[in-house]
Amino acid sequence: FLANFAGEGIILINEVPVRFQSGRAGLAHIGILLDLPEEYAGERTEIAFEKGNTAPVLETKGLSFSYKEKEVFCQLNLCVGQGEKIALTGPSGCGKTTLFKLLSGLYMPKKGQIFLKGRDLTELPLALIRDTITVMTQEAFLFQSSLWDNIRVANPDSTDQAVIAAARNAQIDTFIQSLPDSYQTKINTAAPALSNGQMQRINLARAFVRDAEIVLFDEPISALDKETADRVLDYIFSAMADKTVLMIVHNEKELSRFDRVIQMG
């Protein structure tokens, strides 16, 4: 017993230098993050798009992008009209998610141009781009706060009714209401009980509460069962009829719902 006890102590002592190095590296990364300038610092302006603008909502001309030496796509031309519902398909690694990052201003094009309502994306304030375009990523990043805060974080100015409506349309309201503390349930205690599908629906609720003109969905229903996925899509294609939607889709059975299907890769 004493030998085992002493052995465990030696193992723990040996782990100290490794954990120290890991912790120091983590603190260094946090410091880099905290030193980054605020994205909107000094650039929120009254710039707005002209009313009655007939230009395509989104357009790319000769768009090319590479990760170092690896070319993702080359000379991509895309034109998206107001209210269109477009599906993007293609094998993994063909550039679908990268295209979303470019269209939303997270990446800037290496070659070619992107236009948002007829204006070059690189010339627009990031605040205006963020207000116009919402991106739902594949990953659901949850914060150690209440479920309410985790949805409302996407639009802090949203009303209570808008938050609940977004949760209902994302098919997550019934689950939340079943919890003892309902929307005030802390995510750090609920996280072990949240499935991938439930986390994805929280992500959907965030996108819905944003209520942006353009929404880019990156595989929004991949973790949902068919019945729940159908309800979410019904909402997107009915209540969001006036919104412009681009969605990365891998289930071919869903493609018939869209106005157009773009094959990449």
ABEGO torsion letter per residue (X at the ends): XAAAAAAAAAAAAAAAAAAAAAAAAAAAAAAAAAABBBAABGABBABBBBBGBABBABBBBGBBBBBEABBABBGBBBBBBBGBBBBBBEBBGAGAAAAAAAAAGABBBABEBBBBGGBBAAABBAAAAAAABBBBBABBBBBBBBAAAAAAAABAABBAAAAAAAAAAAGAAAAAAABAAEAABBAAAAAAABBAAAAAAAAAAAAAAAGBABBBBBGAAAABBAAAAAAAAAAAAAAAAABBBBBBBABAAAAAABABBBBBX
